[in-house]
Amino acid sequence: MREIKSIEEIIDDYDNFIIDQWGVMHDGSFGYDHAFNSINILKSNNKNLFIISNSSKRSKTSIDRLPKLGFKKNFFLNTVTSGEMIWQLLNKKYFDDKNKKNCFHIYDEQKEDGLDFRDGLNFNFVEKVEEADLILACTPFEKLQPIDYIPLLEAAYRKEITMYCANPDLETVENNSNNNVFCMGAIAEIYKKMGGNVIIKGKPDVSIYIKTTNQINLEKKRTVAIGDSLFHDIQGANNFEIDSVLVKSGIHKDLNQINNLIKNHQINPTYIIDKFSI
């Protein structure tokens, strides 16, 4: 792992830049000034820019939101979210079912696509997990903590219900705060450790990288991923066999902790940088 001060130090080594959003480009409400500069410089150097996000939003929602955060959406060749991957999977798998499956939907009405995520999905949405055939897990219910999900997950496990997790992230940065908040992936991990079946299609699964970059003839040696999560951005890059840059201003801020995680989990970034800056 090589420490760099600026993305400019590696700009000539890569043609394709796969960039994470939360903690790298913005904090959920505002884009970072240093990220604006980096994106502009990369684009002016004719780099292919992609966004891969472990967001439970549909891709179109994320794309349309970029200008509100200060970014030009036409700067990016493709933007794909984990939510889009799960929506497409569920739509393809259950679209022709004559007998609709019962789906228990975990979501926060104040966040992400909420009820709009259901549009086009061929399910009966039920209020009790005991009545469900599957779980669609998008964003944590408002005000619930991870421990509060245990009774729900136990009921789901007894019924051998599969959870489709639209956001595999364990945690993310909180708006204008140094605190991290837990994401749906943390609940999915609890369910998995209980023995439950969990399906994800976001980072670190390679399918989202293939989907995002399939419109060009990708040369992996000339491709780098930039993100703030060792377990998703960097592990995903490792799985996809491309280089990676770990941003130290997002989820992981302490270098000693980072080094311990790298050693214990054998997840290896190519570079480390304080923030996504030029």
Rosetta silent file (secondary structure, phi, psi, omega in degrees, C-alpha in Angstrom):
SEQUENCE: MREIKSIEEIIDDYDNFIIDQWGVMHDGSFGYDHAFNSINILKSNNKNLFIISNSSKRSKTSIDRLPKLGFKKNFFLNTVTSGEMIWQLLNKKYFDDKNKKNCFHIYDEQKEDGLDFRDGLNFNFVEKVEEADLILACTPFEKLQPIDYIPLLEAAYRKEITMYCANPDLETVENNSNNNVFCMGAIAEIYKKMGGNVIIKGKPDVSIYIKTTNQINLEKKRTVAIGDSLFHDIQGANNFEIDSVLVKSGIHKDLNQINNLIKNHQINPTYIIDKFSI
SCORE:     score description
SCORE:     0.000 S_00000001
   1 L     0.000  122.484 -178.327    0.000    0.000    0.000 S_00000001
   2 E  -105.998  131.325  178.183    1.474    3.280   -1.155 S_00000001
   3 E   -83.325  129.564  176.780    0.485    6.578    0.430 S_00000001
   4 L  -123.639  153.632 -179.963   -0.324    9.340   -2.045 S_00000001
   5 L   -97.058  -22.089 -173.802   -1.212   12.994   -1.440 S_00000001
   6 L  -149.017  145.593  174.698   -3.081   13.601   -4.679 S_00000001
   7 H   -62.391  -24.750  179.715   -4.946   11.650   -7.360 S_00000001
   8 H   -60.405  -25.536  179.646   -2.728   13.536   -9.794 S_00000001
   9 H   -64.699  -24.398 -177.719    0.158   11.287   -8.719 S_00000001
  10 H  -118.339    7.793 -172.357   -1.512    8.317  -10.435 S_00000001
  11 H   -61.578  -32.090 -178.712   -3.510   10.088  -13.156 S_00000001
  12 H   -82.286  -10.058 -176.870   -1.217    8.920  -15.962 S_00000001
  13 H   -87.626  -12.929 -174.152   -1.328    5.289  -14.820 S_00000001
  14 L  -137.388  148.207  174.723   -5.059    4.769  -15.433 S_00000001
  15 L  -103.969  -25.436 -172.864   -7.694    5.451  -18.065 S_00000001
  16 E  -121.257  125.949 -178.255  -10.724    4.256  -16.092 S_00000001
  17 E  -121.096  116.073  177.354  -11.742    5.545  -12.656 S_00000001
  18 E  -100.375  117.507 -167.431  -14.523    3.795  -10.722 S_00000001
  19 E  -118.146  134.872  173.264  -15.610    6.144   -7.943 S_00000001
  20 L   -79.511  161.645 -179.387  -17.686    5.619   -4.821 S_00000001
  21 L   -98.632  -75.575 -174.521  -20.118    8.359   -3.754 S_00000001
  22 E   -59.280  128.374  178.255  -20.762    8.658    0.002 S_00000001
  23 L    84.417  -11.362  179.343  -17.625    9.679    1.900 S_00000001
  24 L  -116.430  -53.860  179.669  -15.681   10.186   -1.337 S_00000001
  25 L   -95.817  -32.897 -176.338  -17.707   12.581   -3.513 S_00000001
  26 E  -158.079  174.856 -179.971  -20.235   13.869   -0.967 S_00000001
  27 L  -109.105   14.956 -178.156  -21.696   13.404    2.523 S_00000001
  28 L   101.843  -23.562  179.371  -25.258   12.736    1.405 S_00000001
  29 L  -122.450  -37.641 -176.070  -26.223   16.402    1.310 S_00000001
  30 L  -133.344  139.738  173.797  -23.309   18.343   -0.124 S_00000001
  31 E   -74.865  148.669  179.078  -20.557   17.567   -2.591 S_00000001
  32 L   -82.701  137.985  178.633  -16.981   18.067   -1.412 S_00000001
  33 H   -58.092  -41.508 -179.027  -15.035   20.917   -3.028 S_00000001
  34 H   -65.724  -29.302  178.010  -11.977   18.691   -3.379 S_00000001
  35 H   -72.994  -38.883  175.208  -14.111   16.090   -5.167 S_00000001
  36 H   -55.742  -47.685 -178.144  -15.411   18.686   -7.645 S_00000001
  37 H   -62.581  -43.084 -178.249  -11.815   19.595   -8.481 S_00000001
  38 H   -64.561  -45.806  179.089  -10.727   15.981   -8.849 S_00000001
  39 H   -60.265  -44.661 -178.845  -13.649   15.061  -11.113 S_00000001
  40 H   -62.757  -41.625  179.694  -13.031   18.126  -13.284 S_00000001
  41 H   -67.202  -43.748  179.123   -9.322   17.379  -13.649 S_00000001
  42 H   -61.398  -43.142 -179.678   -9.931   13.705  -14.456 S_00000001
  43 H   -66.206  -40.238  179.205  -12.543   14.644  -17.055 S_00000001
  44 H   -66.666  -19.458  175.759  -10.284   17.278  -18.627 S_00000001
  45 L   -95.970   16.641  174.561   -7.663   14.532  -18.996 S_00000001
  46 L    60.918   35.979  176.750  -10.179   12.414  -20.961 S_00000001
  47 L   -84.024  147.615  173.336  -10.543    9.744  -18.297 S_00000001
  48 E   -82.565  121.004 -176.214  -13.497    7.351  -18.313 S_00000001
  49 E  -111.401  133.213  178.540  -15.433    7.992  -15.112 S_00000001
  50 E  -129.888  150.236  171.142  -17.870    5.562  -13.510 S_00000001
  51 E  -117.072  127.301  169.096  -19.836    5.616  -10.276 S_00000001
  52 E  -120.341  122.237 -173.767  -20.573    2.424   -8.369 S_00000001
  53 E  -128.734  132.662  171.831  -22.610    3.036   -5.249 S_00000001
  54 L   -84.426   62.524  176.944  -23.920    0.750   -2.523 S_00000001
  55 L  -110.988  144.386  176.955  -27.090    2.810   -2.368 S_00000001
  56 L   -81.904    1.020  171.860  -30.564    1.353   -2.234 S_00000001
  57 L   -65.834  153.328  165.966  -31.680    4.071   -4.647 S_00000001
  58 L   -68.306  155.931 -177.959  -32.434    3.106   -8.241 S_00000001
  59 H   -58.580  -42.293 -178.063  -29.665    4.205  -10.611 S_00000001
  60 H   -60.288  -39.604  178.323  -31.825    6.888  -12.257 S_00000001
  61 H   -61.825  -43.711  179.420  -32.508    8.500   -8.899 S_00000001
  62 H   -65.624  -40.574  179.110  -28.786    8.635   -8.138 S_00000001
  63 H   -64.340  -46.844 -178.594  -27.969   10.027  -11.570 S_00000001
  64 H   -65.706  -22.568 -178.526  -30.660   12.707  -11.366 S_00000001
  65 H   -83.454  -17.118 -176.303  -29.423   13.702   -7.910 S_00000001
  66 H   -55.782  -46.447  179.259  -25.846   14.389   -9.012 S_00000001
  67 H   -61.040  -32.492  178.518  -26.481   18.008  -10.133 S_00000001
  68 H   -66.029  -25.788  178.498  -28.104   18.780   -6.765 S_00000001
  69 H   -90.767   -5.865  176.782  -24.849   17.679   -5.144 S_00000001
  70 L   104.133    7.259 -177.384  -22.830   19.841   -7.539 S_00000001
  71 L  -108.376  150.234  177.252  -21.703   17.246  -10.101 S_00000001
  72 L   -89.794  117.040 -173.221  -22.344   17.085  -13.841 S_00000001
  73 H   -68.055  -24.169  179.442  -24.047   13.803  -14.571 S_00000001
  74 H   -78.039   -1.035  174.775  -22.832   13.700  -18.177 S_00000001
  75 H   -75.281  -17.302 -172.539  -19.247   13.499  -16.875 S_00000001
  76 L  -108.528  130.772  179.666  -19.864    9.850  -15.969 S_00000001
  77 L   -66.186  -34.386 -179.797  -20.107    7.029  -18.504 S_00000001
  78 E  -159.708  146.759  173.970  -22.304    5.015  -16.169 S_00000001
  79 E  -131.024  119.572 -178.032  -23.724    5.129  -12.658 S_00000001
  80 E  -128.611  135.922  179.134  -24.943    1.879  -11.107 S_00000001
  81 E  -111.294  157.741  174.235  -26.290    1.291   -7.614 S_00000001
  82 H   -63.677  -33.385  176.854  -26.674   -1.866   -5.568 S_00000001
  83 H   -61.866  -40.646  177.624  -30.357   -0.980   -5.332 S_00000001
  84 H   -63.955  -41.009  179.828  -30.667   -1.065   -9.108 S_00000001
  85 H   -61.838  -42.772  179.474  -28.957   -4.447   -9.238 S_00000001
  86 H   -69.862  -40.902  178.707  -31.386   -5.907   -6.695 S_00000001
  87 H   -59.567  -46.459 -179.393  -34.425   -4.307   -8.371 S_00000001
  88 H   -63.367  -40.263  178.721  -33.414   -5.773  -11.746 S_00000001
  89 H   -62.051  -48.236 -178.724  -32.804   -9.192  -10.184 S_00000001
  90 H   -67.055  -38.837  179.427  -36.197   -9.259   -8.461 S_00000001
  91 H   -63.311  -43.114 -179.594  -37.995   -7.932  -11.533 S_00000001
  92 H   -68.909  -40.045 -173.618  -36.473  -10.607  -13.754 S_00000001
  93 H   -73.804  -35.106 -170.762  -37.000  -13.440  -11.279 S_00000001
  94 H  -118.069    5.005 -173.086  -40.625  -12.745  -10.309 S_00000001
  95 L   -59.656  -39.589 -174.335  -42.079  -10.690  -13.178 S_00000001
  96 L   -94.813    6.024 -178.691  -44.111  -13.539  -14.716 S_00000001
  97 L   -63.755  123.447  175.880  -45.310  -15.113  -11.463 S_00000001
  98 L   -71.750  -41.047  176.518  -49.070  -15.717  -11.643 S_00000001
  99 L   -96.711  104.449 -175.216  -49.196  -16.189   -7.884 S_00000001
 100 L   -63.281  138.059  174.432  -47.521  -13.114   -6.463 S_00000001
 101 E   -75.170  150.877  174.026  -45.009  -13.631   -3.660 S_00000001
 102 E   -88.333  127.546 -175.592  -45.524  -11.834   -0.373 S_00000001
 103 E  -119.709  129.199  173.406  -42.734   -9.352    0.287 S_00000001
 104 E   -97.674  119.710 -171.739  -41.805   -7.709    3.591 S_00000001
 105 E  -105.532  118.747  175.207  -40.132   -4.377    2.779 S_00000001
 106 E   -97.064  116.648  179.907  -37.650   -2.794    5.195 S_00000001
 107 L  -160.050  156.219  174.991  -37.234    0.895    4.408 S_00000001
 108 L  -100.328  121.019 -176.708  -37.141    4.346    5.971 S_00000001
 109 L   -60.777  -20.883 -177.248  -39.884    6.542    4.522 S_00000001
 110 L   -89.078   -6.660 -172.617  -37.612    9.567    4.877 S_00000001
 111 L  -128.828  161.516  173.924  -34.716    8.134    2.865 S_00000001
 112 L    52.948 -147.300 -176.924  -33.768    6.735   -0.508 S_00000001
 113 L   -86.688  -12.940  177.636  -36.567    5.813   -2.919 S_00000001
 114 H    53.307 -131.098 -178.062  -38.929    4.520   -0.226 S_00000001
 115 H   -64.404  -26.749 -179.970  -42.204    3.314   -1.654 S_00000001
 116 H   -60.655  -25.623 -179.555  -41.120    4.325   -5.172 S_00000001
 117 H   -62.029  -25.049 -177.466  -38.681    1.404   -5.136 S_00000001
 118 H   -74.647  -19.130 -174.634  -41.660   -0.945   -5.350 S_00000001
 119 L   -55.685  123.921  178.046  -42.796    0.407   -8.727 S_00000001
 120 L    91.313   -9.205  179.722  -42.748   -2.386  -11.308 S_00000001
 121 L   -88.649  135.058 -172.870  -42.097   -5.202   -8.848 S_00000001
 122 L   -91.212   68.295 -178.188  -44.612   -8.061   -8.986 S_00000001
 123 E  -130.887  156.990  159.793  -45.203   -8.578   -5.243 S_00000001
 124 E   -93.388  121.940  179.771  -47.856   -8.374   -2.592 S_00000001
 125 E   -92.083  125.133 -174.098  -46.299   -6.185    0.090 S_00000001
 126 E  -114.036  157.255 -175.412  -47.189   -7.350    3.596 S_00000001
 127 L   -90.984  -15.664 -178.356  -46.874   -5.701    7.008 S_00000001
 128 L  -119.723  132.688 -178.283  -45.774   -8.790    8.955 S_00000001
 129 H   -65.442  -26.418  178.948  -42.628  -10.778    8.244 S_00000001
 130 H   -63.714  -21.206 -179.853  -44.485  -13.945    9.324 S_00000001
 131 H   -94.371   -2.111 -170.007  -46.655  -13.554    6.200 S_00000001
 132 L   -90.024  153.277  170.595  -43.719  -13.006    3.840 S_00000001
 133 L   -99.837  -22.163  178.554  -42.034  -15.219    1.255 S_00000001
 134 E  -154.881  162.672  176.472  -39.034  -12.884    0.967 S_00000001
 135 E  -115.614  130.683  170.218  -37.559   -9.733    2.499 S_00000001
 136 E  -104.898  109.319 -174.243  -36.587   -6.666    0.477 S_00000001
 137 E  -106.286  106.384 -176.846  -34.134   -4.787    2.712 S_00000001
 138 L  -102.674  -69.045  178.380  -33.441   -1.249    1.508 S_00000001
 139 L  -133.553  146.973 -178.598  -32.834    1.164    4.399 S_00000001
 140 L   -57.859  143.517  174.436  -33.166    0.633    8.155 S_00000001
 141 L   -56.175  145.067 -179.613  -36.482    1.537    9.727 S_00000001
 142 L   -61.484  133.830  173.394  -36.416    4.984   11.307 S_00000001
 143 L    73.900   -3.656  176.601  -35.245    5.053   14.964 S_00000001
 144 L   -86.287  142.798  173.643  -34.580    1.298   15.204 S_00000001
 145 L  -100.440  162.094 -176.853  -31.159    0.057   16.281 S_00000001
 146 H   -51.188  -39.500 -178.139  -29.614   -3.215   15.024 S_00000001
 147 H   -63.450  -26.317 -178.534  -30.583   -5.110   18.189 S_00000001
 148 H   -69.189  -15.380 -178.158  -34.229   -4.200   17.586 S_00000001
 149 H   -85.086  -10.712 -173.159  -34.263   -6.360   14.436 S_00000001
 150 H   -55.900  -48.895  179.610  -33.518   -9.613   16.265 S_00000001
 151 H   -60.633  -40.248  178.475  -37.172  -10.719   16.775 S_00000001
 152 H   -62.407  -45.535 -178.535  -37.976   -9.922   13.131 S_00000001
 153 H   -68.189  -35.667  177.569  -34.910  -11.811   11.889 S_00000001
 154 H   -64.047  -40.982  177.610  -35.627  -14.788   14.136 S_00000001
 155 H   -64.604  -39.925  178.804  -39.133  -15.036   12.683 S_00000001
 156 H   -66.082  -40.549 -179.558  -37.701  -14.807    9.159 S_00000001
 157 H   -64.396  -40.577  178.978  -35.087  -17.476    9.912 S_00000001
 158 H   -60.568  -32.399  179.512  -37.715  -19.873   11.237 S_00000001
 159 L   -90.803   -0.653 -178.697  -39.542  -19.541    7.907 S_00000001
 160 L    56.630   45.580 -179.009  -36.259  -19.819    5.917 S_00000001
 161 L   -84.817  134.799  176.181  -36.977  -16.502    4.198 S_00000001
 162 E   -82.904  135.933  174.709  -34.360  -15.085    1.834 S_00000001
 163 E  -101.459  126.848  172.941  -33.318  -11.476    2.340 S_00000001
 164 E  -100.709  109.354 -173.733  -32.490   -9.383   -0.737 S_00000001
 165 E   -96.057  115.521 -175.983  -30.259   -6.598    0.548 S_00000001
 166 L   -83.893  -13.161  176.332  -30.298   -3.465   -1.618 S_00000001
 167 L  -138.468   99.475 -175.893  -27.507   -1.737    0.327 S_00000001
 168 L   -75.327   -7.804 -177.985  -24.690   -4.038    1.499 S_00000001
 169 L   -59.876  140.524  176.662  -22.772   -1.265    3.308 S_00000001
 170 L   -80.036  -37.387 -179.096  -22.264   -1.865    7.012 S_00000001
 171 E  -155.642  165.337  177.350  -21.949    1.835    7.811 S_00000001
 172 E  -148.312  170.521  178.233  -21.564    5.211    6.163 S_00000001
 173 E   -75.893  145.948  178.733  -20.631    8.781    7.027 S_00000001
 174 L   -94.596  144.829 -178.955  -23.339   10.935    8.558 S_00000001
 175 L   -51.757  126.572  174.312  -24.163   14.350    7.100 S_00000001
 176 L    51.333   39.603 -177.642  -21.915   17.073    8.548 S_00000001
 177 L  -149.111  156.185  174.840  -20.683   14.798   11.321 S_00000001
 178 L   -88.462   -2.338 -178.325  -17.712   12.693   12.272 S_00000001
 179 L   -86.609  145.103  172.650  -20.051    9.904   13.341 S_00000001
 180 E   -96.207  150.749  176.662  -20.832    6.880   11.198 S_00000001
 181 E  -120.034  148.856 -177.276  -24.336    5.444   10.957 S_00000001
 182 E   -76.952  150.491  179.702  -25.236    1.808   10.339 S_00000001
 183 L  -115.746  179.470 -176.250  -26.668    0.719    6.988 S_00000001
 184 H   -61.287  -29.050  179.554  -28.821   -2.184    5.827 S_00000001
 185 H   -60.422  -29.603  178.210  -25.747   -4.335    5.320 S_00000001
 186 H   -66.120  -38.680  178.105  -25.255   -4.456    9.088 S_00000001
 187 H   -70.883  -38.988  177.907  -28.697   -6.025    9.503 S_00000001
 188 H   -62.218  -37.314  178.681  -28.014   -8.411    6.628 S_00000001
 189 H   -65.363  -39.884  177.033  -24.790   -9.491    8.355 S_00000001
 190 H   -60.966  -45.188 -179.021  -26.687  -10.273   11.549 S_00000001
 191 H   -63.703  -39.821  179.430  -29.170  -12.368    9.563 S_00000001
 192 H   -63.978  -40.841 -179.733  -26.350  -14.150    7.764 S_00000001
 193 H   -69.370  -24.777  174.858  -24.629  -14.999   11.058 S_00000001
 194 H   -75.337  -13.587 -177.091  -27.926  -16.419   12.328 S_00000001
 195 L   107.056    3.071 -179.644  -27.858  -18.747    9.310 S_00000001
 196 L   -73.173  154.451  178.683  -30.236  -16.756    7.130 S_00000001
 197 L   -89.361  122.348 -178.835  -29.869  -16.595    3.349 S_00000001
 198 E  -123.184  133.691  177.311  -28.832  -13.128    2.115 S_00000001
 199 E  -116.807  126.293  173.896  -28.448  -12.036   -1.492 S_00000001
 200 E  -127.181  153.410  177.117  -26.493   -8.910   -2.449 S_00000001
 201 L  -131.097    7.799  176.514  -25.467   -7.591   -5.846 S_00000001
 202 L   -94.368 -170.637  177.192  -23.540   -4.494   -4.809 S_00000001
 203 L   -59.410  135.240   15.566  -19.918   -4.101   -3.813 S_00000001
 204 L   -96.990   14.016  179.551  -17.919   -6.291   -3.191 S_00000001
 205 L   -67.032  135.051 -173.897  -19.787   -8.597   -5.618 S_00000001
 206 L   -70.505  -18.626 -175.374  -18.133   -8.447   -9.057 S_00000001
 207 H   -60.880  -32.531 -179.353  -21.442   -8.382  -10.956 S_00000001
 208 H   -72.693  -29.243  176.259  -21.912   -4.668  -10.285 S_00000001
 209 H   -70.966  -41.058  178.339  -18.457   -3.907  -11.702 S_00000001
 210 H   -64.092  -46.139  179.831  -19.201   -5.903  -14.837 S_00000001
 211 H   -60.070  -41.435 -174.919  -22.592   -4.203  -15.262 S_00000001
 212 H   -70.102  -36.354 -170.559  -21.095   -0.734  -14.806 S_00000001
 213 H  -107.398    6.675 -172.202  -18.202   -1.085  -17.242 S_00000001
 214 L   -72.721   -6.662  179.952  -19.605   -3.404  -19.911 S_00000001
 215 L   -83.440   -8.503  176.230  -20.161   -0.578  -22.409 S_00000001
 216 L  -124.741  163.826  174.617  -16.420   -0.210  -23.027 S_00000001
 217 L   -83.103   88.389 -169.907  -13.596   -2.603  -23.770 S_00000001
 218 L   -75.063  127.552  172.055  -12.214   -2.415  -20.252 S_00000001
 219 L  -102.037  109.411 -172.223   -8.503   -2.927  -19.689 S_00000001
 220 H   -63.091  -31.686  179.806   -8.244   -3.866  -16.028 S_00000001
 221 H   -66.738  -18.651 -179.966   -4.587   -2.884  -15.757 S_00000001
 222 H  -107.543   24.164 -175.352   -5.636    0.654  -16.658 S_00000001
 223 E  -126.750  137.301  179.626   -8.536    0.729  -14.189 S_00000001
 224 E  -137.287  142.443  176.206   -8.635    1.889  -10.557 S_00000001
 225 E  -106.438  141.270 -178.623  -11.437    2.044   -7.980 S_00000001
 226 E  -122.810  121.635 -178.380  -11.633    4.831   -5.392 S_00000001
 227 E  -161.077  172.149 -175.359  -13.615    4.343   -2.194 S_00000001
 228 L  -110.846    4.303 -179.386  -13.705    4.671    1.577 S_00000001
 229 L  -115.714  120.004  176.021  -14.739    1.144    2.611 S_00000001
 230 H   -61.527  -41.239 -171.904  -12.212   -1.656    2.939 S_00000001
 231 H   -79.884  -12.310 -179.162  -14.950   -4.295    3.031 S_00000001
 232 H  -123.394  -59.747 -178.939  -16.805   -3.042   -0.038 S_00000001
 233 H   -67.043  -49.199 -175.495  -14.792   -0.675   -2.251 S_00000001
 234 H   -77.285  -43.178  176.003  -11.375   -2.222   -1.732 S_00000001
 235 H   -61.749  -39.148  177.939  -12.564   -5.834   -1.411 S_00000001
 236 H   -62.807  -42.767  177.042  -14.681   -5.292   -4.515 S_00000001
 237 H   -63.389  -41.916  176.148  -11.673   -3.980   -6.426 S_00000001
 238 H   -58.997  -45.395 -179.710   -9.638   -6.970   -5.225 S_00000001
 239 H   -63.286  -37.281 -178.216  -12.397   -9.324   -6.400 S_00000001
 240 H   -83.288   -5.804  177.193  -12.598   -7.568   -9.783 S_00000001
 241 L    63.959   48.234  173.434   -8.788   -7.702  -10.024 S_00000001
 242 L  -128.520  164.979  177.829   -8.189   -3.976  -10.401 S_00000001
 243 E   -73.778  165.943 -175.910   -6.131   -1.475   -8.402 S_00000001
 244 E  -149.564  154.727  175.209   -7.722    0.619   -5.676 S_00000001
 245 E  -122.428  121.541  175.982   -7.380    3.802   -3.643 S_00000001
 246 E   -90.683  120.627  177.835   -8.616    3.836   -0.037 S_00000001
 247 E   -88.519  126.135 -170.068   -9.899    7.270    0.985 S_00000001
 248 L   -93.426    4.958 -177.816   -9.135    7.902    4.649 S_00000001
 249 L  -101.939    4.127 -178.100  -11.657   10.699    5.287 S_00000001
 250 L  -102.479 -113.236 -176.212  -14.769    8.505    5.131 S_00000001
 251 L   -68.574  -47.987 -176.803  -15.551    5.367    7.125 S_00000001
 252 L   -99.665  115.270 -175.505  -11.978    4.470    8.115 S_00000001
 253 L  -114.521  -20.949 -175.242  -10.102    7.427    9.601 S_00000001
 254 L   -99.146  122.338 -174.639   -7.516    5.869   11.908 S_00000001
 255 H   -64.660  -37.643  178.408   -4.393    4.541   10.188 S_00000001
 256 H   -63.286  -42.889  177.663   -3.607    1.998   12.914 S_00000001
 257 H   -63.412  -41.384  178.878   -7.114    0.582   12.659 S_00000001
 258 H   -59.722  -47.562 -179.196   -6.814    0.480    8.865 S_00000001
 259 H   -62.213  -38.270  177.986   -3.536   -1.425    9.055 S_00000001
 260 H   -66.148  -41.743  178.759   -5.033   -3.922   11.512 S_00000001
 261 H   -64.497  -41.706  178.114   -8.071   -4.486    9.276 S_00000001
 262 H   -60.527  -45.329 -178.905   -5.853   -4.982    6.242 S_00000001
 263 H   -66.878  -44.427 -174.765   -3.715   -7.503    8.111 S_00000001
 264 H   -74.731  -30.272 -175.027   -6.601   -9.392    9.700 S_00000001
 265 H  -110.159   -2.998  178.576   -8.829   -9.553    6.644 S_00000001
 266 L    54.476   44.148  174.118   -6.233   -9.651    3.853 S_00000001
 267 L  -109.024  118.969 -166.686   -7.911   -6.809    1.976 S_00000001
 268 L  -119.233  105.633  171.307   -5.225   -4.860    0.172 S_00000001
 269 L   -72.306  149.929  175.755   -5.590   -1.336   -1.242 S_00000001
 270 L   -77.307  -38.286 -178.477   -2.997   -0.316   -3.815 S_00000001
 271 E  -135.387  161.260  170.914   -2.919    3.249   -2.503 S_00000001
 272 E  -133.430  140.666 -176.801   -4.173    5.233    0.472 S_00000001
 273 E  -141.858  149.668 -178.972   -5.059    8.935    0.383 S_00000001
 274 L   -64.807  -46.373  176.671   -6.476   11.352    2.963 S_00000001
 275 L  -152.502  165.068 -176.406   -9.300   12.488    0.673 S_00000001
 276 L   -74.566   78.184 -172.019  -10.313   12.342   -2.979 S_00000001
 277 L  -131.164  159.188  175.761   -8.278   15.402   -3.939 S_00000001
 278 L  -101.366    0.000    0.000   -5.964   16.706   -6.614 S_00000001
